[in-house]
Amino acid sequence: MSSSSKPITAANSNLVGCTVCHQLAPINAAHCKRCGTALSSRIVNSVQITLSLLLTAVLLYIPANFYPIMSTNLLGERTDSTIIGGVILFLEQESYFIASVIFIASVIVPLAKMFALAWLCYSATRVEPIKKYELTRLYRVTEFIGKWSMIDVFVVAILVALIQFGEIMSIKVGFAAPAFAGVVIMTMIGAHKFDTRILWDKVDEE
């Protein structure tokens, strides 16, 4: 294949693929004949939608880290814990594994996912073509990060549900928890709204 040849895709073959069942249909078809899903060759304004959701996630990430994610009431004494404060507390107690899990799940993973979405949007809008190995790397990073998005929210939810001993000890959700959940939801929707097919349109065939 010459360097000027376009990659063989459904779009330049006058076909459109169903995003649900992956059935191919003529490009002018409105709905998938197999599952009835509305068909579209590309999601309109995919990058702009993803960027707006990403910006919302960034704004929510600020209160998620500065406000308490949970409040612990032990023998009438209330203690508010931020994400970083919880990491420092476990480090002081030499619980390095728990501190590492919280730090990775609550700080590294959200930042990495937001960076990955930003890089996807940049790659889709840049002038230079995308090489195949770059595209594969982008896919693998976003897929791996997505598996760990909700772990911190799950931990807080489990603690709130299990540790309720009346006046002796109880744990309540802080303001940072819904903000952090908002970060996760916005990045999940942003990743869903990003049309990866536009990346294949920019693949540099070797």
N, C-alpha and C positions, 0 to 999 in steps of 0.2 A: 504494500500500500504506500503510495507516495505521501510526502509530507503535507501536500495540499489537500489530501482526501479528508472528508469529514468522517467522524466516527459513525458507525451504523447504529442509529437510535430509532425508537418508534416515531419520533417527531419528523425526522427527515425521510421516513418511510411511509408517511401519510397515515400513521397509526397512532392510537392513544391507548395507554395502559390503565387499567382500573387499579386504583390504589388500595382496594380491599381484597379482591380475588385475583388480581393480576391478569385478568383476561384482556386480550388485545381486541380493539374495535377500530373501525374507520374513524379518521380524525374528526369528521363532521358529526359523529354520533353523540347524542345528548346524554344517554344513559347506558350503563353496562347491561347487556342482554342476560348475563348470568345472574347478577345480584341486584341490579337496579340502581347502583350507585351513580350519581351524577358524574360525568366524565369531563375532564379538562386537561388540555395538553400541558399547561403550566398553571400554577396558582398565581392569580393576578396580585401584583404588589407583594410577593412573598417576602422579599428582603426587607421592605419597609415595615411590614407587619411584625416580622421577627425582631427588628431593631427597636420598635416601640415597646414590645413586650420585654425585651432585654433591658431597656432603660428603666421600665417599671420595676424589674427585678433588682436592678442596681440600687434604686431609691429605697426599696424595701429592705435591702441587705444592710443598710446603715442602722436603722432602729433595731434590726434583728441582732446586731452585735453590741449595741450600746445600752439597750434596755434589758431588764431581767428576763430570762427565759423560763425561770420557775422560782417560786417562793417556798421555802421550807419553814414549817412551824414546828419547832421542837421544844416541848415543855413551856409553851407560851412565848418563846423567843423566835421572832421571825427573821429569816435570813434570805435576802434576795441574791440570786446567782445569775450573772451573765454567762455567755458561752465561754469567753476567755477567762472569766473569773473561775468557772468550774474547772477549766484545764489547769489553771495555776493551783487551785485547791488540791486536785488529785496529784499534781507534781510534788507539792509540799508533803503529801501523805505517802509519797513514793509509789503511788499506783500509776506507774509509767504507761502500762498497756492501756488502761482506761483513758488516761489523758491523751494518749496518741490517737485512739479511736475517735474521741470527741473532737479533737483538733482537726483530724483528717476529714471526718464527716461533716463538720460544721463550718470549717474555714476553707480547707484545701479544695474539697469537692465542689462547693458552690462557686468558688472563684474560677476553678478550672472549667466548669460547665459554661459559665458566662463568657469566659475567654474563648472557649471553643465555638460558641454561637457567634461571637463577634468576628472570629476568624473565618467562619463559614460565610458570613455576610460580606466580609471584605473580599474573600476569594471569588464570590459570585459577581462582584461588581468591578474587580480589577481588570485592567486591559489585557494583561498577559494571560495566555492560556494556562490551564492547570495540567500538571503532569499526573500520570496514573498513580504513581507511588504517593504523591501528595494527597490525592483524593482518598486512597485507601487508608492513609494515616488519619485523616479527618474523620472518616467513618468509625474507625476503631476507637478513637479517643472519645467521641460523643457517645458511642454505644456503651463503652465501659463506664463512663461517668454516670450515665443515666440510671444504672443499676443501684447506685448508692445515694440517690438524691434525697430519699425520705428517711434515712436511717435515724437522723437526729430527732425528727418529729416523732417517730415511733418510740424512741427511747423515753422522751418526755411523757408521751401518752401512756406508756406502760407504767412509769413511775407514779403518775397521778392516779392511775386506776388501782395500783397495788398497795401503795403506801398511804393508807388512810386509817389512822389509829385515834380518831377523836381528838381529845385535848393533848394527847401524848406526842403524836407526830403526824403531820400531814403535809402533802405537797400540792401546790396549786400552780396552774399554768400562768406564766407571766406574759407581758405584752409582746415580748420578742418572739414567742412561739408562733402566734398567728402571722407575724411579719415574716418569720423564717419559712412558714408553710406557704406564704404568698410568693416568696422567692422561688421555691420549688415548683409551684403551680405555674408561675409565669415562664420559667425556663422550660418546663415540660410542654406548655402550649406553644412557646416560641420554637422549640425543636420540631414540633408537629407541623407548624405552619410553614417552616422553611422547606421549600421545594428543592430537594436534592437533585432533581432532574436538570435544573439549570446549571449545576456543576458539570454534569456530563456534556452539556452543550459547549463547555469551555475546555474540555479535555484535549490535550495536545497529543495527537496520535503519533506514535513513533514508528 
